[in-house]
Amino acid sequence: MNLQSIEQIKQQAHNLEGDHYIPIGRQDLVRAILGDSNLSAENEAAFRRFAKSLEVAFHQQFHQVLREMSEAYTDFDPDSISVDLQSDEEATAAQKKETFYEHWSELVEKANYQKLTRVDIEKALSAAKMFGIRLSINFDAFQHLSVYVRGRTTDRWRVRKWYRWFREEEVEVPIYRRLILVFQYAKDSGPTDTGTMDSTGEQVHLKIFKNIPTTDIDILLPESRVRLTLFDRGKILLPTVSGVFLTAYKIIKTSLLASVFTGIYGLFAFIVLVGGTLGYGVKSFFGYLRTKDKYQLHLTRHLYYQNLGNNKGVLFRMIHDAEEQEFREAILAYYLLWLEGGEKGWSKPQLDRRAEAWLLKIAGLTVNFEDDDALRKLDRLGLAKNNDGRWSAISIDEANSRLGQHLARVNLNS
């Protein structure tokens, strides 16, 4: 786990532009709460026990989710090497896939990801590219394609642009801190150059990336093809056309001179003309291939460092992220209701405003706090009470007792 001081968090604070994601580690958050609360030694010790028990409660919950999702995903994991001892019926396989996608939708929501629409993706296709690469996408190659993002913010990149004579300059780039792809190829589609073509369209591919410009989503999509710019096309076409005309001029000039002597020189001149034209054509073709390879290499170099995981590795990461987010929302909501809400309690909007103000004050974060989700978790664990729309936290001692009983029941049933 990444342990940072509150000052480091402030220095690295991001403008999340309305995201629900709270980018503070659980230990950092507990430390920040205790540093802000002026609790007595007794209450501080009780709150530390509460935080530990709450952490264990969410860990047990998501461990069960991991088991269920991992089992459902195994049959569709492109990297799986497990031997299937029991051949599933087609209906059972379809049910497993449906179960996986249902759990997946809940998981990305708990991890505070947002799903992009087809319109969002198409806007990215038509926008100017930070990587300088334009692509075309064959959407018909997929039977399922979903893109999830989290952490909308801006970063500063150093770029070189031709109209500034390729001088290096700093620009602000809108990015997604995290981006996830989920896709299935259509039947008889998929990569054929790896020896692992999925001819049935059953494999479910999961990929996660970091710090991706919002306009460059298309560079991550499979079945994307490099599309040359007009500048690159000009570099290939103009030398070809000028070369052909220059060759023709020289050959005609030579032919006129050669015709004075004998007809065989005219034939030779014609052969040279055809050969020169073909030579320029071949040269242009290889120039086209070199330009495409240059773009592909540029793309590969960037994505090598942006990729965070694939397939089941993405699943493990998502379980961890969801567990972290559930803990952060619940403990912050309980802390504010317990110390500041009083017996009268707060309405949901009051809790929402106070939590967002606390995050802004402590860590410089502009976050859209999910009050509904946080209160549902506290209510499920019996840590908060709802009295005609006003929520109040139970005492810290009672909260520790209830969490202890909850953990005992879970251990008994597991």
C-alpha positions, 0 to 999 in steps of 0.5 A: 500500500502506498503510504503518504503524508498528508502534505504529500497528498496535498502536493499531488492533489488532482482536480477530479472534476466531479469523480466519486473516487477518493484517492487516499490510502486507507491508512492515510485516511485513518491517520488524517481523521485522527490528526483532525479530530482531537480525540481523547486517548480512549476514543482514539484507541476505540476508533483505531479498533473500529477502523481495523474491524471495518477493514476486515469486514469489507475484506471478507465481503470482497474475498467472497466476491473474488471467489465467485467472479474468478470462478465465473471468469475462468472459462472466458479468461484468454490466459487460463491454462486450467484443464476443464474436467467438466464440459459445460452445457451451452446454457450453463456457459451463457449463464456464467458469462451473464453472472460475470458481467452482472458482478462486473457492473457492480464492481466497477460501480463500487470502484467508482468507475464511469462507463463511456458511451459510444458517443464519447468514444466516437468523439475521441476518434475525431479529436486531435491526438496527443500521441500524434497518431490517427487510427480507424476502428473496426467496431464490427469486429466486436460483439461486446466493447465497454470502456470505463474511466476514473480520475478525470484530471489534467497533466502537463506534457512536453510536446513538439509541434511542426508549426513551432519548428519542433521546439519543445513546449509544455501543454496541459493535457486532459487525461483519465488516471485509469481506463479499463477496456472490456471486450469480446471479439465477434465470431471468427474475428480477433488477432490472427498474428499471435496464434491464439485466435478466438474463433468462437468469440467466447473469450472476455478480454480485460485491460487496464491503463493509466494516464491516458489522454481523453482524446486518445482512447482509440489507441487502446482499442484492438482492431485499430489501424494506423491512419496516415496524416495528409503530411505523411501521405504527401511525403510518400506521394510527392517524391513518387510523382516528381520522380516519375516525371523526372525519369520520364523527362530524362528518358524522353531526352535520351530517346530523342538523342538515341533515335538519331543512331539506332532504334534499339536505343529507343527500346532500351530507353522505354525499358528504363522508363518502365523500370524507373517508374516501377522502382519509384513505386516500390520505393514509395511502397516501402516508404509507406510501410516505414512510416506506418512502422514508425507510428506503430513503434511510437504507439507501442513505446507509449503503451508499454508503460501505460499498461497496468494489467490484463485479464485476471490481473485486472479482476484482482486489481478491481476487487482491491480498488472496490474494497478500498473505496467502500472502506474510505466512504464508510469510515469517513461518513461514520466519522463525520456523523459520529463526531459532528452529526450529534443525536439530531443527525444530518440529512443526506445533503448535509453529509454530502456537503460536509464530506466534500468540504473535509476532503477539500480542506484536508487533501485539497481534493474536489470529490463528488462524495457518494452519500447514498452509497456510504449510508447504505453501507453503514445501515447494512452493518448497523452503524448508523440510524435513519430517523425520518431522513436524518442520519446519526451514528451509533456510539463508537463502543456500540459500533465496535460491538456490532462489527465484532458480532458481524465478523463472528457471524461471517466466520461461522458461516464461511 
